[in-house]
Amino acid sequence: MQKKLDEEGKQYLKKIEASSELMGQLIDDLLKLSRVTRSELNFGKVNLSDIAQSVVKELRQSEPERKDKDSITPDMMVYGTLIC
């Protein structure tokens, strides 16, 4: 005999599914972090402008409906840690 879920049960099931996906992403991110912390660190020039442009591009792709304005100074360089 098959039992059907009521609306409340369906809502709980959706929450469980969303939480499971979030937990999977958190585990993946923790694994990435553990790999990074084991990597050798070297110092060198880092182009912060390129990093900022990359972040803006990724945000625009993930949320195309957002209409944020950005102003990134070109070739902003710092001396910092590079992950190899």
C-alpha positions in Angstrom: 0.0 0.0 0.0 1.4 3.4 -1.1 1.1 6.4 1.2 1.1 9.9 -0.2 2.7 12.9 1.5 0.6 15.9 2.4 1.8 19.5 1.6 3.7 19.7 4.9 5.5 16.5 4.2 6.4 17.6 0.7 7.8 20.8 2.2 9.9 18.9 4.7 11.2 16.7 1.9 12.2 19.7 -0.2 14.1 21.1 2.8 15.9 17.8 3.3 16.8 17.8 -0.4 18.1 21.4 -0.3 20.1 20.8 2.9 21.6 17.6 1.4 22.8 19.6 -1.6 24.2 22.3 0.6 26.0 19.7 2.7 27.5 18.1 -0.4 28.8 21.5 -1.5 30.3 22.2 1.9 32.1 18.9 1.9 33.5 19.5 -1.6 34.7 23.0 -0.5 36.3 21.6 2.6 38.1 19.0 0.5 39.3 21.8 -1.8 40.5 23.8 1.2 42.4 20.8 2.6 44.3 20.5 -0.8 45.1 24.2 -0.8 46.5 24.2 2.7 48.8 21.3 1.7 50.2 23.1 -1.3 53.5 24.9 -1.4 53.3 28.6 -1.0 55.5 31.0 -3.0 55.7 34.8 -3.0 55.3 36.9 -6.2 53.3 39.6 -7.9 49.6 39.2 -7.8 47.3 41.2 -10.1 44.3 42.1 -7.9 42.5 43.7 -10.9 42.5 40.4 -12.8 41.1 38.6 -9.7 38.4 41.2 -9.2 37.4 41.0 -12.9 37.2 37.2 -12.6 34.9 37.5 -9.6 32.7 40.1 -11.3 32.4 37.9 -14.4 31.5 34.8 -12.3 28.8 36.8 -10.5 27.3 38.2 -13.7 27.1 34.6 -15.1 25.5 33.2 -11.9 23.1 36.2 -11.5 22.5 37.8 -14.9 19.4 39.7 -13.6 21.6 41.8 -11.3 22.6 45.2 -12.7 25.5 46.1 -10.5 28.1 48.7 -11.6 31.7 48.0 -11.0 34.9 50.2 -11.2 38.1 48.2 -11.1 41.4 49.9 -11.4 43.5 48.2 -14.1 46.8 46.4 -13.2 46.6 46.8 -9.5 49.6 44.7 -8.4 50.6 43.5 -4.9 53.4 41.2 -3.7 51.7 38.2 -2.0 51.5 34.5 -1.6 50.9 32.4 -4.7 49.4 28.9 -4.4 51.3 26.5 -6.6 
